[in-house]
Amino acid sequence: MISNSPDTFVVLCVHSPMHKAYLEVIEHIGENNTKFLGYDIVADVEPERIANQIFDEILGTIEEKQSVLVLTDLIGATPYNISKSVLEKLQKKGVQSDLISGINMGILLTALRSHSLPFEELKQKIILSGRKCMKLDSEVNDKAES
């Protein structure tokens, strides 16, 4: 599957209330100029019903041949499983799509700031940014003192 669209559509599917919290930070730092979909997944949700709802909303939002990148918080948890179901549905429809789990604020900001990169390049940039965001304070302070 090749995407000819100039950008990737970002979807956030996380435990409630993380989407709302991420959105507040994005608005606070002025990074709210990129359209994306976000979902706070609550406990005791019907996963397949929510997956179908998210899938329908994505299909109704994206442009033809636009790729989709779903970001989620925890591998194996309900938001991840819902995201996997959405991903499978998208891929069956021929939508170039992928899923990144273990997100943090740095990953989300990179995804939103860099969504115009080619899909494969975007995914690699996001993974690298996520790793760069995770540091021991002693590593940060040691480098600053050198």
PyMOL commands that set and color helices and strands:
alter all, ss='L'
color gray80, all
select helices_A, chain A and resi 18-28+47-61+78-92+105-113+119-132+137-145
alter helices_A, ss='H'
color red, helices_A
select strands_A, chain A and resi 8-15+37-41+67-72+97-100
alter strands_A, ss='S'
color yellow, strands_A
deselect
rebuild
show_as cartoon
